[in-house]
Amino acid sequence: MKMAMGDLQLLTKIQALTQTMLTEAQESQWERVVEIQQDRLQLIEKCFPLDESIDVAEAKTQLQAILSLEQRVTASAQAAQKELAGALGKLNQGKQMAKAYQDVSNG
């Protein structure tokens, strides 16, 4: 049986890792985000289900903070994905223009 204090400590560590993920995401350090997420998932597996004797109010506060940080990480990832998609689109457009120019030059 897990101890309730241990669960709160794990939630604190999960929250800290999630904050670090957000910082790394904002700096576009996506490989680091993935590494941290793997560590975080291991802690989540240890923590849940929460012990019945845990301070529910404290756990709720920490879980809400974790979820808020996760949403911000997800938003950063989605923005980066959109930016990358735009850059790839421009790259493809440039390749098409270069090919068209070569076709006209060689034709």
Backbone bond lengths (Angstrom), bond angles and torsions (degrees), N, CA, C in turn:
res aa  C-N    CA-C-N  psi(-1)  N-CA   C-N-CA  omega(-1)  CA-C   N-CA-C  phi
1 M - - - 1.461 - - 1.531 109.52 -
2 K 1.317 116.66 136.64 1.452 121.29 -179.16 1.519 110.07 -81.43
3 M 1.314 115.48 155.31 1.455 120.09 175.91 1.522 108.33 -93.35
4 A 1.319 116.80 141.43 1.460 121.59 -177.67 1.521 111.85 -59.76
5 M 1.316 117.82 -40.48 1.461 120.31 179.86 1.521 110.01 -61.24
6 G 1.315 116.23 -37.34 1.455 119.73 177.22 1.514 112.02 -60.83
7 D 1.326 117.21 -40.02 1.463 120.86 178.23 1.529 110.95 -63.44
8 L 1.334 116.72 -42.38 1.466 119.42 179.04 1.521 110.78 -65.33
9 Q 1.322 116.95 -37.93 1.465 120.26 176.85 1.526 110.75 -65.30
10 L 1.333 115.91 -40.37 1.470 119.33 177.31 1.524 110.84 -63.86
11 L 1.330 116.84 -41.36 1.469 120.17 178.09 1.529 110.24 -62.00
12 T 1.320 116.66 -38.48 1.464 120.77 177.96 1.524 110.04 -63.36
13 K 1.330 117.24 -43.05 1.467 120.96 177.90 1.522 110.95 -65.43
14 I 1.335 116.47 -40.99 1.471 120.74 178.42 1.524 109.87 -61.98
15 Q 1.319 116.14 -42.60 1.468 120.68 179.02 1.530 110.35 -63.04
16 A 1.324 117.29 -43.18 1.471 120.96 179.29 1.535 110.76 -63.76
17 L 1.321 116.86 -42.58 1.467 119.77 178.28 1.527 111.17 -64.74
18 T 1.316 116.42 -37.83 1.466 120.17 179.46 1.524 110.02 -65.94
19 Q 1.339 116.39 -38.50 1.467 120.41 176.25 1.527 110.17 -63.55
20 T 1.316 116.84 -41.07 1.466 120.94 177.94 1.526 110.12 -64.38
21 M 1.335 116.31 -39.93 1.471 119.87 176.69 1.524 110.36 -58.19
22 L 1.336 116.60 -43.13 1.459 120.34 -179.43 1.526 110.58 -62.97
23 T 1.327 116.66 -44.88 1.462 120.50 178.79 1.523 110.59 -58.99
24 E 1.321 116.45 -46.21 1.466 120.86 179.69 1.530 110.68 -65.08
25 A 1.322 117.27 -39.58 1.467 120.88 178.94 1.527 110.66 -63.17
26 Q 1.324 116.57 -41.82 1.457 120.38 179.60 1.524 111.86 -65.65
27 E 1.333 116.55 -22.03 1.461 121.46 177.39 1.535 111.51 -98.97
28 S 1.330 116.24 9.67 1.469 123.77 179.13 1.527 112.56 59.04
29 Q 1.309 116.84 34.32 1.466 122.40 177.21 1.531 108.25 -95.33
30 W 1.338 115.83 69.01 1.460 121.34 -169.39 1.528 113.20 -68.24
31 E 1.315 117.65 -33.51 1.468 119.23 177.13 1.526 109.92 -63.64
32 R 1.313 116.09 -40.24 1.471 120.89 178.46 1.534 110.36 -66.21
33 V 1.320 116.94 -38.34 1.469 120.71 177.62 1.525 109.91 -58.90
34 V 1.323 116.61 -43.90 1.463 121.29 -179.53 1.532 110.29 -64.29
35 E 1.326 116.78 -42.43 1.468 120.32 178.79 1.529 111.15 -61.28
36 I 1.318 115.75 -45.48 1.468 120.34 -179.68 1.523 109.88 -64.44
37 Q 1.328 116.51 -40.59 1.466 120.11 179.62 1.526 110.82 -59.65
38 Q 1.315 117.41 -38.81 1.462 120.08 178.81 1.523 110.84 -63.98
39 D 1.325 117.05 -43.55 1.465 120.97 176.95 1.529 110.62 -62.77
40 R 1.312 114.70 -41.32 1.467 120.78 -178.51 1.527 111.37 -64.35
41 L 1.322 116.40 -41.28 1.466 119.93 179.32 1.515 111.98 -61.35
42 Q 1.326 116.77 -36.39 1.462 119.88 177.07 1.525 110.92 -63.12
43 L 1.323 117.10 -41.42 1.466 120.30 177.88 1.526 111.33 -67.21
44 I 1.318 116.20 -38.45 1.472 119.94 179.07 1.528 109.87 -62.31
45 E 1.324 116.39 -42.08 1.464 119.91 178.90 1.526 111.31 -63.08
46 K 1.333 117.63 -35.49 1.471 121.06 177.77 1.526 111.65 -71.23
47 C 1.303 116.35 -32.90 1.459 122.07 -171.43 1.533 113.68 -82.01
48 F 1.315 116.31 -34.47 1.465 119.55 -173.55 1.507 111.67 -105.66
49 P 1.325 117.68 144.86 1.463 126.43 -1.81 1.527 110.75 -70.02
50 L 1.315 114.88 151.47 1.461 120.89 -179.78 1.519 110.29 -68.45
51 D 1.313 115.54 147.70 1.460 121.87 176.42 1.525 108.97 -63.15
52 E 1.306 116.82 142.53 1.473 121.64 -177.21 1.521 113.13 -64.91
53 S 1.324 117.81 -23.93 1.464 120.13 -177.12 1.532 112.89 -90.88
54 I 1.318 116.75 8.19 1.469 120.52 -178.48 1.525 110.44 -67.04
55 D 1.307 116.20 152.01 1.465 122.23 173.97 1.532 106.93 -70.81
56 V 1.314 115.44 103.21 1.462 121.31 -172.89 1.529 111.86 -61.59
57 A 1.316 117.34 -41.10 1.465 120.45 -178.93 1.527 110.49 -62.82
58 E 1.328 116.66 -44.42 1.464 120.49 179.14 1.525 110.90 -65.14
59 A 1.327 115.96 -43.68 1.462 120.31 179.18 1.524 110.33 -61.73
60 K 1.319 116.52 -41.96 1.466 120.82 -179.84 1.524 110.72 -62.29
61 T 1.321 116.46 -43.43 1.465 121.34 178.97 1.523 110.68 -60.87
62 Q 1.322 115.80 -46.03 1.468 119.43 -179.80 1.527 111.14 -66.14
63 L 1.317 117.25 -42.44 1.464 120.30 -179.91 1.524 111.44 -63.43
64 Q 1.326 116.72 -39.38 1.462 119.63 177.80 1.523 110.81 -64.44
65 A 1.325 116.79 -40.12 1.465 120.48 178.13 1.527 110.40 -64.59
66 I 1.325 116.55 -42.71 1.469 121.31 178.68 1.525 110.20 -61.21
67 L 1.324 116.77 -46.24 1.470 120.39 -179.57 1.529 111.44 -63.70
68 S 1.322 116.78 -38.42 1.463 120.38 178.41 1.527 110.47 -63.98
69 L 1.326 116.54 -43.91 1.462 120.50 177.65 1.524 110.97 -63.72
70 E 1.330 116.70 -41.82 1.467 120.48 178.57 1.520 111.02 -59.71
71 Q 1.320 116.75 -40.94 1.461 120.31 179.24 1.524 110.56 -62.46
72 R 1.320 116.33 -38.56 1.467 120.36 179.07 1.530 110.96 -69.35
73 V 1.332 117.35 -37.82 1.467 120.62 175.98 1.530 109.27 -62.76
74 T 1.330 116.11 -45.68 1.464 121.03 179.71 1.531 110.83 -61.30
75 A 1.327 116.71 -42.27 1.463 120.26 178.68 1.529 110.93 -63.06
76 S 1.331 117.17 -40.09 1.468 120.77 177.28 1.525 110.59 -63.54
77 A 1.325 116.10 -42.30 1.469 120.39 179.49 1.519 110.63 -64.08
78 Q 1.323 116.78 -42.46 1.461 120.20 -179.78 1.529 111.16 -65.83
79 A 1.332 117.08 -38.90 1.467 120.55 178.13 1.523 110.34 -65.18
80 A 1.337 116.51 -41.98 1.462 120.33 178.66 1.525 110.89 -64.83
81 Q 1.326 116.10 -39.75 1.465 120.55 179.19 1.529 110.11 -63.71
82 K 1.321 116.40 -42.25 1.462 120.77 179.43 1.530 110.37 -64.90
83 E 1.333 116.19 -41.80 1.458 120.74 178.39 1.526 111.25 -63.24
84 L 1.324 115.80 -42.55 1.458 120.85 178.93 1.524 110.58 -65.04
85 A 1.320 116.74 -41.74 1.463 120.17 178.86 1.534 110.43 -61.12
86 G 1.336 116.09 -40.69 1.464 119.89 177.84 1.522 111.82 -64.22
87 A 1.328 115.92 -42.56 1.470 120.17 179.43 1.520 110.75 -64.77
88 L 1.337 116.63 -41.31 1.464 120.05 178.12 1.525 111.12 -64.64
89 G 1.321 115.62 -38.18 1.461 119.57 177.55 1.520 111.36 -61.78
90 K 1.334 116.35 -42.73 1.468 120.45 178.23 1.525 110.77 -66.12
91 L 1.327 116.55 -38.55 1.462 120.64 178.32 1.526 110.25 -62.56
92 N 1.312 116.52 -45.83 1.467 120.73 179.07 1.521 111.01 -63.82
93 Q 1.319 116.45 -39.07 1.464 120.44 178.46 1.528 109.80 -63.72
94 G 1.328 115.92 -41.36 1.467 120.16 177.83 1.519 111.70 -63.04
95 K 1.339 116.92 -40.53 1.471 120.63 177.99 1.531 110.44 -63.72
96 Q 1.316 116.24 -41.58 1.464 120.07 179.77 1.526 110.73 -64.51
97 M 1.328 115.77 -39.97 1.464 119.30 179.26 1.527 110.46 -66.56
98 A 1.336 117.40 -40.92 1.463 121.20 179.07 1.520 110.43 -64.06
99 K 1.335 116.46 -40.94 1.471 120.27 179.14 1.524 110.20 -65.29
100 A 1.331 116.26 -42.68 1.466 119.39 178.90 1.527 110.20 -62.18
101 Y 1.314 116.89 -41.64 1.474 120.51 178.28 1.521 110.62 -62.05
102 Q 1.352 116.38 -44.33 1.467 119.80 179.55 1.515 110.63 -64.12
103 D 1.325 117.76 -40.42 1.458 121.12 178.87 1.519 111.00 -61.17
104 V 1.345 116.48 -42.27 1.449 121.13 179.72 1.526 110.29 -69.03
105 S 1.321 117.32 -40.95 1.479 122.26 -178.86 1.523 111.27 -65.39
106 N 1.328 115.21 -39.55 1.464 120.32 -177.61 1.521 112.34 -83.18
107 G 1.302 115.91 -16.76 1.461 120.41 -173.55 1.460 112.66 -83.29
